[in-house]
Structures are given as C-alpha cells and as structure tokens.
Amino acid sequence: MTGKNHKGQCLINGRWVNGGGVEFTSIEPARGAEVWRGRAAAAADVNAAVVAARNAHPAWARTSLDQRIAVVQRFKALVTQHHFF
C-alpha cells in the first residue's frame, strides 16, 4: 500500500481502481463539508474482485496460521496509520 489516499477507490487484485458505478460524495455531518468524492463499484468491479479473491484463495489456504496473523496485524497497522476508517 502506498501513501496515496485511495478513498473512493476499489482494491481489486492488488491494484487501486476507480469504481465504474455512480459518483457519490462523503459528507462530514457536523459541518456538512465534503470529505471525499468517488465512484461506487459497478457490477463488473464486484465480479472482478470476486474472481481475484477466488484465485488468491488456494495460496492463502496454504498459509500458516502465524503468517495469517502477521498479515492481519500488518493490515491493522496500515489502517491505523492511514486512517482508512
């Protein structure tokens, strides 16, 4: 994951892409200010993500529990660092 802000994008097969669906805006409710703008995932985006997940599953299934825990902990650190929540 890079330092780029990927809000409003879809992570499909390890690449950040703009969704092919309708554009929408995230609004901060207290002030009514725009936080970010992006495109929703279209059906084709969802299908591509499902295919990528299915293709990745065999390798993930061979991954040890310790390695899986390390991946999840790294993900948590990245989410915390980049405030993707």
PDB file of N, CA, C and O in Angstrom:
ATOM      1  N   MET A   1       0.843  -1.167   0.000  1.00  0.00           N
ATOM      2  CA  MET A   1       0.000   0.000   0.000  1.00  0.00           C
ATOM      3  C   MET A   1       0.893   1.236   0.000  1.00  0.00           C
ATOM      4  O   MET A   1       1.854   1.313   0.765  1.00  0.00           O
ATOM      5  N   THR A   2       0.585   2.167  -0.829  1.00  0.00           N
ATOM      6  CA  THR A   2       1.389   3.384  -0.890  1.00  0.00           C
ATOM      7  C   THR A   2       0.801   4.435   0.037  1.00  0.00           C
ATOM      8  O   THR A   2      -0.231   4.208   0.669  1.00  0.00           O
ATOM      9  N   GLY A   3       1.454   5.576   0.117  1.00  0.00           N
ATOM     10  CA  GLY A   3       0.962   6.667   0.930  1.00  0.00           C
ATOM     11  C   GLY A   3      -0.177   7.422   0.274  1.00  0.00           C
ATOM     12  O   GLY A   3      -0.742   8.326   0.890  1.00  0.00           O
ATOM     13  N   LYS A   4      -0.536   7.078  -0.965  1.00  0.00           N
ATOM     14  CA  LYS A   4      -1.608   7.754  -1.687  1.00  0.00           C
ATOM     15  C   LYS A   4      -2.934   7.523  -0.975  1.00  0.00           C
ATOM     16  O   LYS A   4      -3.167   6.455  -0.409  1.00  0.00           O
ATOM     17  N   ASN A   5      -3.783   8.511  -1.007  1.00  0.00           N
ATOM     18  CA  ASN A   5      -5.116   8.399  -0.433  1.00  0.00           C
ATOM     19  C   ASN A   5      -6.013   7.687  -1.442  1.00  0.00           C
ATOM     20  O   ASN A   5      -6.259   8.211  -2.528  1.00  0.00           O
ATOM     21  N   HIS A   6      -6.500   6.507  -1.095  1.00  0.00           N
ATOM     22  CA  HIS A   6      -7.303   5.704  -2.011  1.00  0.00           C
ATOM     23  C   HIS A   6      -8.787   5.744  -1.667  1.00  0.00           C
ATOM     24  O   HIS A   6      -9.543   4.876  -2.104  1.00  0.00           O
ATOM     25  N   LYS A   7      -9.207   6.719  -0.906  1.00  0.00           N
ATOM     26  CA  LYS A   7     -10.621   6.810  -0.569  1.00  0.00           C
ATOM     27  C   LYS A   7     -11.420   6.961  -1.860  1.00  0.00           C
ATOM     28  O   LYS A   7     -11.053   7.730  -2.749  1.00  0.00           O
ATOM     29  N   GLY A   8     -12.503   6.224  -1.944  1.00  0.00           N
ATOM     30  CA  GLY A   8     -13.348   6.294  -3.134  1.00  0.00           C
ATOM     31  C   GLY A   8     -12.883   5.372  -4.244  1.00  0.00           C
ATOM     32  O   GLY A   8     -13.416   5.428  -5.353  1.00  0.00           O
ATOM     33  N   GLN A   9     -11.901   4.524  -3.973  1.00  0.00           N
ATOM     34  CA  GLN A   9     -11.427   3.578  -4.969  1.00  0.00           C
ATOM     35  C   GLN A   9     -11.636   2.159  -4.464  1.00  0.00           C
ATOM     36  O   GLN A   9     -11.907   1.930  -3.285  1.00  0.00           O
ATOM     37  N   CYS A  10     -11.502   1.204  -5.393  1.00  0.00           N
ATOM     38  CA  CYS A  10     -11.661  -0.211  -5.077  1.00  0.00           C
ATOM     39  C   CYS A  10     -10.304  -0.894  -5.214  1.00  0.00           C
ATOM     40  O   CYS A  10      -9.575  -0.646  -6.175  1.00  0.00           O
ATOM     41  N   LEU A  11      -9.970  -1.738  -4.270  1.00  0.00           N
ATOM     42  CA  LEU A  11      -8.750  -2.544  -4.358  1.00  0.00           C
ATOM     43  C   LEU A  11      -9.140  -3.879  -4.964  1.00  0.00           C
ATOM     44  O   LEU A  11      -9.803  -4.695  -4.324  1.00  0.00           O
ATOM     45  N   ILE A  12      -8.720  -4.096  -6.212  1.00  0.00           N
ATOM     46  CA  ILE A  12      -9.061  -5.317  -6.936  1.00  0.00           C
ATOM     47  C   ILE A  12      -7.779  -5.939  -7.458  1.00  0.00           C
ATOM     48  O   ILE A  12      -7.051  -5.330  -8.242  1.00  0.00           O
ATOM     49  N   ASN A  13      -7.516  -7.143  -7.020  1.00  0.00           N
ATOM     50  CA  ASN A  13      -6.342  -7.900  -7.468  1.00  0.00           C
ATOM     51  C   ASN A  13      -5.043  -7.129  -7.221  1.00  0.00           C
ATOM     52  O   ASN A  13      -4.127  -7.137  -8.044  1.00  0.00           O
ATOM     53  N   GLY A  14      -4.992  -6.461  -6.059  1.00  0.00           N
ATOM     54  CA  GLY A  14      -3.781  -5.741  -5.676  1.00  0.00           C
ATOM     55  C   GLY A  14      -3.594  -4.386  -6.322  1.00  0.00           C
ATOM     56  O   GLY A  14      -2.539  -3.773  -6.159  1.00  0.00           O
ATOM     57  N   ARG A  15      -4.583  -3.900  -7.051  1.00  0.00           N
ATOM     58  CA  ARG A  15      -4.486  -2.587  -7.711  1.00  0.00           C
ATOM     59  C   ARG A  15      -5.651  -1.708  -7.284  1.00  0.00           C
ATOM     60  O   ARG A  15      -6.781  -2.180  -7.159  1.00  0.00           O
ATOM     61  N   TRP A  16      -5.371  -0.425  -7.061  1.00  0.00           N
ATOM     62  CA  TRP A  16      -6.418   0.537  -6.744  1.00  0.00           C
ATOM     63  C   TRP A  16      -7.015   1.036  -8.046  1.00  0.00           C
ATOM     64  O   TRP A  16      -6.293   1.508  -8.924  1.00  0.00           O
ATOM     65  N   VAL A  17      -8.328   0.933  -8.175  1.00  0.00           N
ATOM     66  CA  VAL A  17      -9.013   1.381  -9.391  1.00  0.00           C
ATOM     67  C   VAL A  17     -10.236   2.201  -9.009  1.00  0.00           C
ATOM     68  O   VAL A  17     -10.822   2.013  -7.943  1.00  0.00           O
ATOM     69  N   ASN A  18     -10.607   3.109  -9.895  1.00  0.00           N
ATOM     70  CA  ASN A  18     -11.838   3.861  -9.690  1.00  0.00           C
ATOM     71  C   ASN A  18     -13.009   2.944  -9.994  1.00  0.00           C
ATOM     72  O   ASN A  18     -12.971   2.177 -10.956  1.00  0.00           O
ATOM     73  N   GLY A  19     -14.036   3.022  -9.186  1.00  0.00           N
ATOM     74  CA  GLY A  19     -15.229   2.224  -9.442  1.00  0.00           C
ATOM     75  C   GLY A  19     -15.910   2.673 -10.715  1.00  0.00           C
ATOM     76  O   GLY A  19     -15.773   3.824 -11.129  1.00  0.00           O
ATOM     77  N   GLY A  20     -16.632   1.782 -11.327  1.00  0.00           N
ATOM     78  CA  GLY A  20     -17.332   2.098 -12.568  1.00  0.00           C
ATOM     79  C   GLY A  20     -18.781   2.493 -12.361  1.00  0.00           C
ATOM     80  O   GLY A  20     -19.520   2.689 -13.325  1.00  0.00           O
ATOM     81  N   GLY A  21     -19.188   2.610 -11.108  1.00  0.00           N
ATOM     82  CA  GLY A  21     -20.580   2.951 -10.799  1.00  0.00           C
ATOM     83  C   GLY A  21     -20.805   4.447 -10.696  1.00  0.00           C
ATOM     84  O   GLY A  21     -20.007   5.253 -11.175  1.00  0.00           O
ATOM     85  N   VAL A  22     -21.905   4.794 -10.062  1.00  0.00           N
ATOM     86  CA  VAL A  22     -22.294   6.196  -9.942  1.00  0.00           C
ATOM     87  C   VAL A  22     -21.353   6.944  -8.990  1.00  0.00           C
ATOM     88  O   VAL A  22     -20.791   6.365  -8.060  1.00  0.00           O
ATOM     89  N   GLU A  23     -21.202   8.231  -9.246  1.00  0.00           N
ATOM     90  CA  GLU A  23     -20.368   9.070  -8.377  1.00  0.00           C
ATOM     91  C   GLU A  23     -21.158   9.425  -7.120  1.00  0.00           C
ATOM     92  O   GLU A  23     -22.364   9.667  -7.173  1.00  0.00           O
ATOM     93  N   PHE A  24     -20.456   9.452  -5.994  1.00  0.00           N
ATOM     94  CA  PHE A  24     -21.085   9.880  -4.756  1.00  0.00           C
ATOM     95  C   PHE A  24     -20.067  10.652  -3.927  1.00  0.00           C
ATOM     96  O   PHE A  24     -18.863  10.591  -4.175  1.00  0.00           O
ATOM     97  N   THR A  25     -20.574  11.371  -2.948  1.00  0.00           N
ATOM     98  CA  THR A  25     -19.737  12.216  -2.109  1.00  0.00           C
ATOM     99  C   THR A  25     -19.920  11.819  -0.657  1.00  0.00           C
ATOM    100  O   THR A  25     -21.040  11.579  -0.207  1.00  0.00           O
ATOM    101  N   SER A  26     -18.816  11.751   0.076  1.00  0.00           N
ATOM    102  CA  SER A  26     -18.865  11.512   1.513  1.00  0.00           C
ATOM    103  C   SER A  26     -18.879  12.877   2.201  1.00  0.00           C
ATOM    104  O   SER A  26     -17.990  13.701   1.989  1.00  0.00           O
ATOM    105  N   ILE A  27     -19.884  13.096   3.013  1.00  0.00           N
ATOM    106  CA  ILE A  27     -20.068  14.378   3.687  1.00  0.00           C
ATOM    107  C   ILE A  27     -19.824  14.217   5.178  1.00  0.00           C
ATOM    108  O   ILE A  27     -20.339  13.285   5.796  1.00  0.00           O
ATOM    109  N   GLU A  28     -19.042  15.119   5.758  1.00  0.00           N
ATOM    110  CA  GLU A  28     -18.812  15.149   7.202  1.00  0.00           C
ATOM    111  C   GLU A  28     -20.050  15.795   7.821  1.00  0.00           C
ATOM    112  O   GLU A  28     -20.313  16.971   7.572  1.00  0.00           O
ATOM    113  N   PRO A  29     -20.816  15.049   8.625  1.00  0.00           N
ATOM    114  CA  PRO A  29     -22.136  15.520   9.053  1.00  0.00           C
ATOM    115  C   PRO A  29     -22.143  16.740   9.971  1.00  0.00           C
ATOM    116  O   PRO A  29     -23.097  17.518   9.936  1.00  0.00           O
ATOM    117  N   ALA A  30     -21.127  16.929  10.777  1.00  0.00           N
ATOM    118  CA  ALA A  30     -21.151  18.049  11.724  1.00  0.00           C
ATOM    119  C   ALA A  30     -21.084  19.398  11.013  1.00  0.00           C
ATOM    120  O   ALA A  30     -21.742  20.353  11.425  1.00  0.00           O
ATOM    121  N   ARG A  31     -20.295  19.476   9.954  1.00  0.00           N
ATOM    122  CA  ARG A  31     -20.134  20.751   9.245  1.00  0.00           C
ATOM    123  C   ARG A  31     -20.748  20.730   7.850  1.00  0.00           C
ATOM    124  O   ARG A  31     -20.894  21.775   7.216  1.00  0.00           O
ATOM    125  N   GLY A  32     -21.109  19.539   7.370  1.00  0.00           N
ATOM    126  CA  GLY A  32     -21.649  19.443   6.016  1.00  0.00           C
ATOM    127  C   GLY A  32     -20.592  19.573   4.945  1.00  0.00           C
ATOM    128  O   GLY A  32     -20.906  19.812   3.778  1.00  0.00           O
ATOM    129  N   ALA A  33     -19.317  19.415   5.342  1.00  0.00           N
ATOM    130  CA  ALA A  33     -18.210  19.581   4.393  1.00  0.00           C
ATOM    131  C   ALA A  33     -17.949  18.279   3.645  1.00  0.00           C
ATOM    132  O   ALA A  33     -18.114  17.186   4.186  1.00  0.00           O
ATOM    133  N   GLU A  34     -17.539  18.424   2.390  1.00  0.00           N
ATOM    134  CA  GLU A  34     -17.173  17.259   1.600  1.00  0.00           C
ATOM    135  C   GLU A  34     -15.861  16.682   2.121  1.00  0.00           C
ATOM    136  O   GLU A  34     -14.878  17.405   2.287  1.00  0.00           O
ATOM    137  N   VAL A  35     -15.852  15.371   2.377  1.00  0.00           N
ATOM    138  CA  VAL A  35     -14.654  14.682   2.838  1.00  0.00           C
ATOM    139  C   VAL A  35     -13.909  14.127   1.638  1.00  0.00           C
ATOM    140  O   VAL A  35     -12.702  14.327   1.499  1.00  0.00           O
ATOM    141  N   TRP A  36     -14.621  13.441   0.784  1.00  0.00           N
ATOM    142  CA  TRP A  36     -14.055  12.918  -0.454  1.00  0.00           C
ATOM    143  C   TRP A  36     -15.171  12.578  -1.422  1.00  0.00           C
ATOM    144  O   TRP A  36     -16.340  12.467  -1.053  1.00  0.00           O
ATOM    145  N   ARG A  37     -14.766  12.416  -2.682  1.00  0.00           N
ATOM    146  CA  ARG A  37     -15.714  12.086  -3.734  1.00  0.00           C
ATOM    147  C   ARG A  37     -15.152  10.895  -4.498  1.00  0.00           C
ATOM    148  O   ARG A  37     -13.950  10.836  -4.757  1.00  0.00           O
ATOM    149  N   GLY A  38     -15.991   9.970  -4.853  1.00  0.00           N
ATOM    150  CA  GLY A  38     -15.535   8.800  -5.598  1.00  0.00           C
ATOM    151  C   GLY A  38     -16.671   8.153  -6.346  1.00  0.00           C
ATOM    152  O   GLY A  38     -17.796   8.653  -6.361  1.00  0.00           O
ATOM    153  N   ARG A  39     -16.362   7.030  -6.969  1.00  0.00           N
ATOM    154  CA  ARG A  39     -17.361   6.284  -7.711  1.00  0.00           C
ATOM    155  C   ARG A  39     -17.623   4.956  -7.005  1.00  0.00           C
ATOM    156  O   ARG A  39     -16.699   4.305  -6.517  1.00  0.00           O
ATOM    157  N   ALA A  40     -18.872   4.571  -6.960  1.00  0.00           N
ATOM    158  CA  ALA A  40     -19.243   3.279  -6.386  1.00  0.00           C
ATOM    159  C   ALA A  40     -18.729   2.165  -7.291  1.00  0.00           C
ATOM    160  O   ALA A  40     -18.449   2.387  -8.469  1.00  0.00           O
ATOM    161  N   ALA A  41     -18.610   0.990  -6.739  1.00  0.00           N
ATOM    162  CA  ALA A  41     -18.250  -0.172  -7.541  1.00  0.00           C
ATOM    163  C   ALA A  41     -19.445  -0.557  -8.407  1.00  0.00           C
ATOM    164  O   ALA A  41     -20.585  -0.586  -7.943  1.00  0.00           O
ATOM    165  N   ALA A  42     -19.163  -0.848  -9.661  1.00  0.00           N
ATOM    166  CA  ALA A  42     -20.190  -1.362 -10.574  1.00  0.00           C
ATOM    167  C   ALA A  42     -20.190  -2.886 -10.473  1.00  0.00           C
ATOM    168  O   ALA A  42     -19.302  -3.471  -9.854  1.00  0.00           O
ATOM    169  N   ALA A  43     -21.176  -3.515 -11.075  1.00  0.00           N
ATOM    170  CA  ALA A  43     -21.258  -4.978 -11.055  1.00  0.00           C
ATOM    171  C   ALA A  43     -19.977  -5.605 -11.599  1.00  0.00           C
ATOM    172  O   ALA A  43     -19.516  -6.616 -11.069  1.00  0.00           O
ATOM    173  N   ALA A  44     -19.402  -5.032 -12.635  1.00  0.00           N
ATOM    174  CA  ALA A  44     -18.160  -5.573 -13.208  1.00  0.00           C
ATOM    175  C   ALA A  44     -17.007  -5.483 -12.213  1.00  0.00           C
ATOM    176  O   ALA A  44     -16.152  -6.368 -12.179  1.00  0.00           O
ATOM    177  N   ASP A  45     -16.972  -4.422 -11.400  1.00  0.00           N
ATOM    178  CA  ASP A  45     -15.935  -4.282 -10.375  1.00  0.00           C
ATOM    179  C   ASP A  45     -16.089  -5.373  -9.313  1.00  0.00           C
ATOM    180  O   ASP A  45     -15.107  -5.988  -8.896  1.00  0.00           O
ATOM    181  N   VAL A  46     -17.314  -5.602  -8.888  1.00  0.00           N
ATOM    182  CA  VAL A  46     -17.578  -6.631  -7.880  1.00  0.00           C
ATOM    183  C   VAL A  46     -17.197  -8.006  -8.432  1.00  0.00           C
ATOM    184  O   VAL A  46     -16.558  -8.800  -7.741  1.00  0.00           O
ATOM    185  N   ASN A  47     -17.589  -8.283  -9.668  1.00  0.00           N
ATOM    186  CA  ASN A  47     -17.245  -9.564 -10.283  1.00  0.00           C
ATOM    187  C   ASN A  47     -15.733  -9.743 -10.371  1.00  0.00           C
ATOM    188  O   ASN A  47     -15.226 -10.829 -10.092  1.00  0.00           O
ATOM    189  N   ALA A  48     -15.002  -8.687 -10.758  1.00  0.00           N
ATOM    190  CA  ALA A  48     -13.542  -8.777 -10.837  1.00  0.00           C
ATOM    191  C   ALA A  48     -12.927  -9.037  -9.471  1.00  0.00           C
ATOM    192  O   ALA A  48     -11.965  -9.796  -9.356  1.00  0.00           O
ATOM    193  N   ALA A  49     -13.476  -8.411  -8.434  1.00  0.00           N
ATOM    194  CA  ALA A  49     -12.971  -8.622  -7.075  1.00  0.00           C
ATOM    195  C   ALA A  49     -13.227 -10.055  -6.611  1.00  0.00           C
ATOM    196  O   ALA A  49     -12.373 -10.658  -5.960  1.00  0.00           O
ATOM    197  N   VAL A  50     -14.386 -10.598  -6.939  1.00  0.00           N
ATOM    198  CA  VAL A  50     -14.701 -11.984  -6.553  1.00  0.00           C
ATOM    199  C   VAL A  50     -13.771 -12.954  -7.268  1.00  0.00           C
ATOM    200  O   VAL A  50     -13.267 -13.891  -6.650  1.00  0.00           O
ATOM    201  N   VAL A  51     -13.535 -12.747  -8.558  1.00  0.00           N
ATOM    202  CA  VAL A  51     -12.623 -13.611  -9.315  1.00  0.00           C
ATOM    203  C   VAL A  51     -11.220 -13.544  -8.714  1.00  0.00           C
ATOM    204  O   VAL A  51     -10.567 -14.574  -8.544  1.00  0.00           O
ATOM    205  N   ALA A  52     -10.752 -12.328  -8.392  1.00  0.00           N
ATOM    206  CA  ALA A  52      -9.422 -12.171  -7.798  1.00  0.00           C
ATOM    207  C   ALA A  52      -9.335 -12.884  -6.452  1.00  0.00           C
ATOM    208  O   ALA A  52      -8.329 -13.527  -6.152  1.00  0.00           O
ATOM    209  N   ALA A  53     -10.384 -12.771  -5.646  1.00  0.00           N
ATOM    210  CA  ALA A  53     -10.397 -13.435  -4.333  1.00  0.00           C
ATOM    211  C   ALA A  53     -10.384 -14.957  -4.491  1.00  0.00           C
ATOM    212  O   ALA A  53      -9.674 -15.655  -3.767  1.00  0.00           O
ATOM    213  N   ARG A  54     -11.158 -15.455  -5.425  1.00  0.00           N
ATOM    214  CA  ARG A  54     -11.170 -16.907  -5.660  1.00  0.00           C
ATOM    215  C   ARG A  54      -9.808 -17.397  -6.144  1.00  0.00           C
ATOM    216  O   ARG A  54      -9.356 -18.471  -5.746  1.00  0.00           O
ATOM    217  N   ASN A  55      -9.167 -16.628  -6.984  1.00  0.00           N
ATOM    218  CA  ASN A  55      -7.837 -17.011  -7.483  1.00  0.00           C
ATOM    219  C   ASN A  55      -6.785 -16.965  -6.376  1.00  0.00           C
ATOM    220  O   ASN A  55      -5.833 -17.744  -6.395  1.00  0.00           O
ATOM    221  N   ALA A  56      -6.950 -16.062  -5.418  1.00  0.00           N
ATOM    222  CA  ALA A  56      -5.984 -15.923  -4.331  1.00  0.00           C
ATOM    223  C   ALA A  56      -6.186 -16.962  -3.229  1.00  0.00           C
ATOM    224  O   ALA A  56      -5.270 -17.226  -2.451  1.00  0.00           O
ATOM    225  N   HIS A  57      -7.357 -17.540  -3.161  1.00  0.00           N
ATOM    226  CA  HIS A  57      -7.684 -18.431  -2.047  1.00  0.00           C
ATOM    227  C   HIS A  57      -6.754 -19.639  -1.903  1.00  0.00           C
ATOM    228  O   HIS A  57      -6.344 -19.931  -0.780  1.00  0.00           O
ATOM    229  N   PRO A  58      -6.396 -20.359  -2.977  1.00  0.00           N
ATOM    230  CA  PRO A  58      -5.532 -21.530  -2.775  1.00  0.00           C
ATOM    231  C   PRO A  58      -4.209 -21.192  -2.059  1.00  0.00           C
ATOM    232  O   PRO A  58      -3.778 -21.928  -1.172  1.00  0.00           O
ATOM    233  N   ALA A  59      -3.579 -20.089  -2.443  1.00  0.00           N
ATOM    234  CA  ALA A  59      -2.321 -19.707  -1.791  1.00  0.00           C
ATOM    235  C   ALA A  59      -2.568 -19.319  -0.332  1.00  0.00           C
ATOM    236  O   ALA A  59      -1.783 -19.675   0.546  1.00  0.00           O
ATOM    237  N   TRP A  60      -3.650 -18.594  -0.073  1.00  0.00           N
ATOM    238  CA  TRP A  60      -3.986 -18.195   1.298  1.00  0.00           C
ATOM    239  C   TRP A  60      -4.265 -19.423   2.151  1.00  0.00           C
ATOM    240  O   TRP A  60      -3.886 -19.467   3.321  1.00  0.00           O
ATOM    241  N   ALA A  61      -4.925 -20.420   1.575  1.00  0.00           N
ATOM    242  CA  ALA A  61      -5.247 -21.644   2.320  1.00  0.00           C
ATOM    243  C   ALA A  61      -3.986 -22.406   2.725  1.00  0.00           C
ATOM    244  O   ALA A  61      -3.993 -23.134   3.717  1.00  0.00           O
ATOM    245  N   ARG A  62      -2.908 -22.241   1.965  1.00  0.00           N
ATOM    246  CA  ARG A  62      -1.641 -22.902   2.301  1.00  0.00           C
ATOM    247  C   ARG A  62      -0.798 -22.091   3.281  1.00  0.00           C
ATOM    248  O   ARG A  62       0.261 -22.548   3.711  1.00  0.00           O
ATOM    249  N   THR A  63      -1.254 -20.903   3.635  1.00  0.00           N
ATOM    250  CA  THR A  63      -0.522 -20.019   4.537  1.00  0.00           C
ATOM    251  C   THR A  63      -0.746 -20.460   5.984  1.00  0.00           C
ATOM    252  O   THR A  63      -1.872 -20.754   6.386  1.00  0.00           O
ATOM    253  N   SER A  64       0.333 -20.501   6.754  1.00  0.00           N
ATOM    254  CA  SER A  64       0.218 -20.931   8.153  1.00  0.00           C
ATOM    255  C   SER A  64      -0.578 -19.916   8.970  1.00  0.00           C
ATOM    256  O   SER A  64      -0.729 -18.757   8.582  1.00  0.00           O
ATOM    257  N   LEU A  65      -1.078 -20.381  10.105  1.00  0.00           N
ATOM    258  CA  LEU A  65      -1.828 -19.504  10.998  1.00  0.00           C
ATOM    259  C   LEU A  65      -0.967 -18.329  11.453  1.00  0.00           C
ATOM    260  O   LEU A  65      -1.447 -17.195  11.487  1.00  0.00           O
ATOM    261  N   ASP A  66       0.283 -18.577  11.799  1.00  0.00           N
ATOM    262  CA  ASP A  66       1.172 -17.491  12.230  1.00  0.00           C
ATOM    263  C   ASP A  66       1.346 -16.449  11.135  1.00  0.00           C
ATOM    264  O   ASP A  66       1.359 -15.250  11.412  1.00  0.00           O
ATOM    265  N   GLN A  67       1.479 -16.903   9.889  1.00  0.00           N
ATOM    266  CA  GLN A  67       1.624 -15.954   8.778  1.00  0.00           C
ATOM    267  C   GLN A  67       0.335 -15.158   8.566  1.00  0.00           C
ATOM    268  O   GLN A  67       0.380 -13.958   8.295  1.00  0.00           O
ATOM    269  N   ARG A  68      -0.801 -15.824   8.689  1.00  0.00           N
ATOM    270  CA  ARG A  68      -2.083 -15.122   8.543  1.00  0.00           C
ATOM    271  C   ARG A  68      -2.250 -14.059   9.623  1.00  0.00           C
ATOM    272  O   ARG A  68      -2.694 -12.944   9.346  1.00  0.00           O
ATOM    273  N   ILE A  69      -1.892 -14.411  10.851  1.00  0.00           N
ATOM    274  CA  ILE A  69      -1.976 -13.444  11.951  1.00  0.00           C
ATOM    275  C   ILE A  69      -1.078 -12.250  11.662  1.00  0.00           C
ATOM    276  O   ILE A  69      -1.479 -11.110  11.894  1.00  0.00           O
ATOM    277  N   ALA A  70       0.123 -12.488  11.165  1.00  0.00           N
ATOM    278  CA  ALA A  70       1.042 -11.396  10.837  1.00  0.00           C
ATOM    279  C   ALA A  70       0.450 -10.491   9.753  1.00  0.00           C
ATOM    280  O   ALA A  70       0.590  -9.271   9.827  1.00  0.00           O
ATOM    281  N   VAL A  71      -0.202 -11.072   8.756  1.00  0.00           N
ATOM    282  CA  VAL A  71      -0.825 -10.279   7.690  1.00  0.00           C
ATOM    283  C   VAL A  71      -1.937  -9.404   8.263  1.00  0.00           C
ATOM    284  O   VAL A  71      -2.026  -8.221   7.936  1.00  0.00           O
ATOM    285  N   VAL A  72      -2.778  -9.974   9.109  1.00  0.00           N
ATOM    286  CA  VAL A  72      -3.881  -9.216   9.688  1.00  0.00           C
ATOM    287  C   VAL A  72      -3.353  -8.100  10.600  1.00  0.00           C
ATOM    288  O   VAL A  72      -3.899  -6.997  10.605  1.00  0.00           O
ATOM    289  N   GLN A  73      -2.303  -8.380  11.364  1.00  0.00           N
ATOM    290  CA  GLN A  73      -1.722  -7.343  12.214  1.00  0.00           C
ATOM    291  C   GLN A  73      -1.111  -6.220  11.378  1.00  0.00           C
ATOM    292  O   GLN A  73      -1.219  -5.048  11.740  1.00  0.00           O
ATOM    293  N   ARG A  74      -0.472  -6.570  10.268  1.00  0.00           N
ATOM    294  CA  ARG A  74       0.093  -5.546   9.374  1.00  0.00           C
ATOM    295  C   ARG A  74      -1.022  -4.699   8.780  1.00  0.00           C
ATOM    296  O   ARG A  74      -0.893  -3.478   8.687  1.00  0.00           O
ATOM    297  N   PHE A  75      -2.120  -5.340   8.376  1.00  0.00           N
ATOM    298  CA  PHE A  75      -3.273  -4.611   7.847  1.00  0.00           C
ATOM    299  C   PHE A  75      -3.809  -3.635   8.890  1.00  0.00           C
ATOM    300  O   PHE A  75      -4.102  -2.482   8.573  1.00  0.00           O
ATOM    301  N   LYS A  76      -3.936  -4.098  10.131  1.00  0.00           N
ATOM    302  CA  LYS A  76      -4.414  -3.231  11.206  1.00  0.00           C
ATOM    303  C   LYS A  76      -3.505  -2.008  11.360  1.00  0.00           C
ATOM    304  O   LYS A  76      -3.985  -0.886  11.518  1.00  0.00           O
ATOM    305  N   ALA A  77      -2.196  -2.235  11.311  1.00  0.00           N
ATOM    306  CA  ALA A  77      -1.245  -1.123  11.440  1.00  0.00           C
ATOM    307  C   ALA A  77      -1.410  -0.126  10.295  1.00  0.00           C
ATOM    308  O   ALA A  77      -1.353   1.084  10.516  1.00  0.00           O
ATOM    309  N   LEU A  78      -1.613  -0.621   9.078  1.00  0.00           N
ATOM    310  CA  LEU A  78      -1.785   0.263   7.932  1.00  0.00           C
ATOM    311  C   LEU A  78      -3.089   1.053   8.036  1.00  0.00           C
ATOM    312  O   LEU A  78      -3.120   2.243   7.724  1.00  0.00           O
ATOM    313  N   VAL A  79      -4.159   0.398   8.472  1.00  0.00           N
ATOM    314  CA  VAL A  79      -5.424   1.102   8.631  1.00  0.00           C
ATOM    315  C   VAL A  79      -5.282   2.199   9.673  1.00  0.00           C
ATOM    316  O   VAL A  79      -5.751   3.319   9.472  1.00  0.00           O
ATOM    317  N   THR A  80      -4.638   1.879  10.778  1.00  0.00           N
ATOM    318  CA  THR A  80      -4.439   2.866  11.838  1.00  0.00           C
ATOM    319  C   THR A  80      -3.564   4.018  11.346  1.00  0.00           C
ATOM    320  O   THR A  80      -3.859   5.184  11.609  1.00  0.00           O
ATOM    321  N   GLN A  81      -2.498   3.689  10.640  1.00  0.00           N
ATOM    322  CA  GLN A  81      -1.567   4.704  10.145  1.00  0.00           C
ATOM    323  C   GLN A  81      -2.221   5.641   9.138  1.00  0.00           C
ATOM    324  O   GLN A  81      -1.972   6.846   9.157  1.00  0.00           O
ATOM    325  N   HIS A  82      -3.053   5.096   8.263  1.00  0.00           N
ATOM    326  CA  HIS A  82      -3.634   5.894   7.175  1.00  0.00           C
ATOM    327  C   HIS A  82      -5.063   6.335   7.446  1.00  0.00           C
ATOM    328  O   HIS A  82      -5.678   7.000   6.613  1.00  0.00           O
ATOM    329  N   HIS A  83      -5.589   5.970   8.596  1.00  0.00           N
ATOM    330  CA  HIS A  83      -6.944   6.397   8.999  1.00  0.00           C
ATOM    331  C   HIS A  83      -7.973   6.072   7.934  1.00  0.00           C
ATOM    332  O   HIS A  83      -8.736   6.945   7.519  1.00  0.00           O
ATOM    333  N   PHE A  84      -8.004   4.812   7.483  1.00  0.00           N
ATOM    334  CA  PHE A  84      -8.975   4.378   6.490  1.00  0.00           C
ATOM    335  C   PHE A  84     -10.315   4.014   7.105  1.00  0.00           C
ATOM    336  O   PHE A  84     -11.144   3.387   6.445  1.00  0.00           O
ATOM    337  N   PHE A  85     -10.541   4.389   8.339  1.00  0.00           N
ATOM    338  CA  PHE A  85     -11.801   4.034   8.988  1.00  0.00           C
ATOM    339  C   PHE A  85     -12.607   5.278   9.253  1.00  0.00           C
ATOM    340  O   PHE A  85     -13.708   5.195   9.797  1.00  0.00           O
TER     341      PHE A  85
END
